[in-house]
Structures are given as C-alpha cells and as structure tokens.
Amino acid sequence: MICFREGSLPLPDVSNTSLGELVALSNSAFDGTQVLQNSEQCYPVPRNMTMKLTNEQISARVLYFGLFNGVGPTRTQSKMIVRGPSYSFAANISVEGCITSSMQGQYCNQTVELLSCGLSRNNSGNGSASGFFNQSMLSCRNNFETSCLGDEEMKIYTLEILRVAEFLTISAENVRLRPVNNSGNSSGIDLMCFVRYGAMPSATLHDFSGNLNKSPLVINSPKVGQWYISILALNLSKETGGSQSNVSKVCYSLELQELECPLGKAGPNCLSERYMLQTVLRKDSTPFESYFLPYGEKVMSDAANFLLEPLLSNYSFGGLDTWTYFILDIPHGAAGGNLHIRLTSDRKLNYEIYVRNGGLPSLVNWDYYYVNKTSNSHGSMFFALYSSSEEKADFYILYVSEGTWNIALRNLNSTDGTSNRQTTMSVSLERCPKRCSYHGDCKSALDASGLTSYSFCACDRTHGGFDCSIEIVSHQGHIWQSIALIASNAAAVLPAFWALRQKAFAEWVIYTSSGISSGLYHACDVGTWCALSFGVLQFFDFWLSFLAVVSTFVYLTTIGEVYKRAIHTVVAILTALMAITKATRPSNVILVMAIGALALLVGWLIEFSTKYRSLSFSMDLCLNSLERRRIREWVNSLVKTIMKRFRWGFLLAGFIALAMAAISRDLENSQNYWIWHSVWHVTIYTSSFFFLCSKVITINSGNGRPTDANYQLTRQDSLSRG
C-alpha cells in the first residue's frame, strides 16, 4: 500500500479511517475535492502507476508518502521466517512550480495579488477584571485602492500570518457598479469570498466562505502561514436587467483586519495567559527527543514536568471557566516523533485539554481534545490514549506535524479555587509511544531524503500494533508454538537412523546436524534460548537443510564414494552461498530441488559410463541380427534394473510426503506459521526417510558389505552373455 500525508509521516495501522474503501490508485482517485490536509489517504499499489496532484489538492508544505508491505497489528510483530512476497520498486517524483509568486493556479495563469499590511494600535480591555492590554490590529488592503470584476470573474489575493492571531476579518468596502451612471443596485450583487489555508481556493474547494456584500467574513483563530482569498462576482447581469452593455464591472475595496494579542496574552480580549514553552533536549537520547518547560522563574529547570496552578489565568469568562495557553515548536526533521501530553492531579482533574496545530484551539476549533476517559479524540487518526483516569490524563499525538502547536487548558469551576490543588503537567517529544509498551524495541531511521528522523516499534513474537500493545499470541499459545517448532525437528531421527543403519555415515552426519541446527535456530527465533547469534544459527539451519535435500538425491545413485565426495563438496559450496546471501527467498526451494536433480542425473551418468562402457555400437546403419539381439537384451536388462532398483511403495510414499511438505510451505503466513512450518519439518524429513528406504540394498555373501542389487544384476547379465 502507498499512503500520503501532509506535514508528517503516515501511519495506517492506527485506525481504519485512512483506509476507507481501498480503490485502485489512479488520477481519478484524486479528482474532485479530495485533499490530503489533516489526514492521510492509503491506496493499494498497482504494478505501474502515474499520478498527478495539482496545487488545488496539496498545499505548499512537506508531503510524505510511505510504502507498506502489509497493514495491521502483525506488521510490527517480530515474525519467524515467512516466505511471503517481497517487492522492489522505483519511483520518480517531480515538482513543477510557477516561476513567480504573483502567478499561481494549475497552469500558472492566475494573478495573485499580495495584500499590503500596516500596524495599528487598539487599546481595549476590562479594567475591573485585569487591567488594560494593548491589542495589535494589523490592517491589510489590496495594493490598488479599488478592484473591479465582471460577472463570474474571480480575483485572488494572498496574506501571510506570521504570529498567532485571535481572529481575521475580511470585508469589502465601497461596493459599487461601474460605470457610475448605471441604474443597477449594487446591494443585490453577490460578492462571494472563498478562503483557504495553504492552497488556492475555489467555489468547490475552500475552508471558509461568505458574501462580503452582505456581511464581513470572520475567521476565528486563523492558522499561522499563507492564506489565499478569492473574490467572485455573481448576479451582475441580473441586477442590470440582463444588459451587459451598460455595466460590466463591480468595484470594491478589500480590507482585512488581523487581531494579535501582546506577548504572553491570548483568548477573547487578550485576557488569558499564554506561555511559550522552551525545548530541553534529553541527555543520551536519540535526535529531537526532548521535553518542554515554560520560560520564567515559576518552573524548576531541572524537572521534566511543572506545576500547573501558578500558571493559570485569573480571568474567567462569565465566571464559569478560565483558559490558559501553551505554545511549542516542533522543528523540521522531527515529524517522526510523538507528542506526549500528561496531566496528573492529587484529586479529580478539573481541566479539559484542546490541542491545535498552527492556531489557537477553542471549544469549536481543535485538532485533538481530551475531556475525560469517555469524551476525547480516541479513535481519531494519530491520537493514542493511555492509562487515563479521573486523576490523570495521558495521551500521545502520533507522528506530530512540524510547526507551531498550541495547547489550551480549560479550567472548569474556577470558583472552587486552585490553591489547594496540586496538578503537574508534562509535555514531551518522544520517539516511540509508551516505550513500545515494554513489548518491543524502539528503532530509529531516516526517511529516503535523509532529512526527517522517525521511529517505530519492532515488537516481540507475541505482540503487535504501532505501539506493541496488542497481544497477538497468548503466553500459553507461545509455549505451544515454541514446542511445536522445536520438537518437530525430531523427525530428522528417521532419515538419520536409516543412514546409520546402512552405514552411510556422510548422510547420517548431515541429517543429524540439520535436525539439531534447525531446533537450535527455532529455539532462538521464538525467543526461548540462543546458543549462538541469530545470524549464525539461521545460516546453519538453511545451509544444512539445503545440503540434506541434495544428499537424499545423491544417495539414490550407486556411484562410488570418490564420486559422492566430489559431488558433496560442490553441493556444499553452492548451498553455503545460497544460505549466506539470501536464505529466505522463495526461489531457493526451486534451486535446491534443481541442484538435487542435477546431482542425481550426474550420478546416473557416471554409473552408466562405468557399468556399461563395454557395450559397443556399430556405426553401420544396417546392423546384423547379432548386434540387434545384444541391444534388445541390454534394453531389457536396463528396464529390469530400474524396476528392481527401488522399492516403489516407499518411493510413492516419499513423493506423497514431499507434496505435503510443498503444500504446507505454500500455506504458511504470519498467523499460522508455527503450524504449517512444524508440518513442513515432519513431512520433509519423512520424505527423505522414505526415499532412503526406497533404495534396494543387498548383502554380499562374500564380505558382508552392502551391495547395490542392480549392480549384481548387471554383472550376472554380463556373465551370461560371456
């Protein structure tokens, strides 16, 4: 799957919200009004794809996309070897932009006018409550005093908000028709305003809208960054009786007012306290891991948390509650971290928490919130709630976006007083949530560009999920799985015993070593005990398993020990190279079977050239009757030899066991691996046992040594012909 997210890294395992209906990825998947702001979108990846996103669908910020091979709790589970599909890919990404900032749009053909702003002072406040505070009012106008639009014409403006603002008001002044002598009524004209944060707005894709000819458009707590405003004139022809000859334009003056509170103040009338949190890096930690503390003397600098009550606002709105704001910055490159917010009190919590990126949060404008255990953002994307109670609030914002974050605390029932209450607050940027629930290791890595550090949990055998909090296998189930995977290697006793009984000592050593190494490897793989390092055990397991399969093929030949040693040496080198390079690739099974079949063919060719080299063929096409009779006798002898060489019942049982091994291997996945891989151990060793038993061995009466029956038969035929 491929997942997209603006501002931070995608994480599809948190909830199913991002998955939705997994339609095929194509240009049509992004048609219409679908955007990536404040969410992520995931799609299955086709073999080839070409996708185009216009600047109406993405904003001017960092866009992350991730490729995931598997989604769900088991993605982070530490798996035993599963021969699932692996993929390689190549991607080419190009970004095309307009040459000048004054020309924007999909085809860079829309003029964007930068609003000119000036600072004015507005002194207001409630003197009886908290004194007078200076409010900074930033006024912005279009460069030309008057702008004119025709019917259904659009003009676009841009404004950059540099600091946290309380509200932004957009109004149109002096709306009139041109030419002046026109009898139309300008009050009936719709002067539509569409506003969007970070990207070009349109009538179908915008964040806020309103008719400026009716009333100003007010945006509460606008985000810090670039805003785009489009003005669209409608109903001009209707107000002029359908005539376009008398009037062609409606003119207006655009005015914006941005209210900014002084340093340390926020909220309505700038009467609430606002604190900037300083970043304190943790010692001996990964990059960007830090905690945040307010500036000032009220906080102990050596503590990772701070007492909340001395920092609370004194002014209450309507005598019901007070608001206190905290601001912190997530630096560039830290989007792979998790923002951890925790409140702990000595009595029932009397606070609500609202968090927002880029702007001040409120009751109606927030990204994440926490009221109590049952009323919060739990279930929302990138929000994780942990061990909260009436006295404690503890949650994470996962893969937090870069930029300015605002935390608002709403103190309820402030008339109850806070002098006797002790509440500590902790805000920190951590790499893995809840330390992977103590069921895994926190790994750190860099994205493909090398500019962003991110972390992820590598869970143990029994847990999964983005934070290793999901128990996939119970403790008792893990014990049974371990027993099955380790004890199933006892099936290697069957071929090892038969090889020892037939005095095939090389094969006995290989089968015995293969069973022992496989048992040790799986004991380490399931987390029971590691006799050696995991890599060494894995190499020996695969190498000796490959060697055991090929040795079974070689055993079925009747060549001498000299030739067998040569074949075993070559096979040992080849299988060792396979095991050391990429042991778990699925193609290794086919390669091992091919090497075994080739070794069997080579053994038969050596046997044929050795035992039947006395048979000569005439080059004359017209053979005499004696020559033809000798060939018929040789063919009959060869058929009898093949029929008497094997015990066909054992040979058939060997092929059946081999087929069962192939089926069990094909059925393996992350959920049932322990079952079918245990069956694989039993069936593959059992098939080797049946193949060994299928070879007919007789005892030479002269010296008591095992002798191949087919070789005796060949010698008898030769003597009879002599």
ABEGO torsion letter per residue (X at the ends): XBBBBBGBBBBAAABAAAAEBBBBBBAAAABEABBABGBBBBBBBBABBBBBBBAAABBBBBBBBBBBBEBEAAAABBBBBBBBBBBBBBBBBBBBBBABAABBEAAGABBBBBBBBBBBBBBBEBAAAAEBBBBBBBBBBBABABBBBBBGBBBBBBBBBABBBABBBBBBBGBBBOBAABABBAAABBBBBBBBBGBBBBAABBABBBBAAABBBBBBGBBBEBBBBBBBBBGAAAAAGGBAAABABBBBBBBBBBBBBBBGBBEBGGABBBBBBBBBBBBGBBBGBBBBBBBEAABBAABABBBAAAABBABBBGGABBBBBBBBBBBBGAAABBBBBBBBBABBBABBBBBBBGBBBBAABBABBBABAABBABGBBGBBBBGBBAABBBBBBBGBBBEBBBBBBBBBGAAAEAAABBBBBBBBBBABBGGGGGABBBBBBBBAAGABBBBBBBBBAABBEAAGABBABBAAAAAAAAAAAAAAAAAAAAAAAAAAAAGBAAAAAAAAAAAAAAAAAAAAAAGABBABBAAAAAAAAAAAAAAAAAAAAAAABABBAAAAAAAAAAAAAAAAAAAAABAABAAAAAAAAAAAAAAAAAAAAAAAAAAAAABBBBABABBBAAAAAAAAAAAAAAAAAAAAABBAAAAAAAAAAAAAAAAAAAABBAAAAAAAAAAAAAAAAAAAAAAAAABBBBBBAAAGBBBBAAAAAAAAAAAAAX
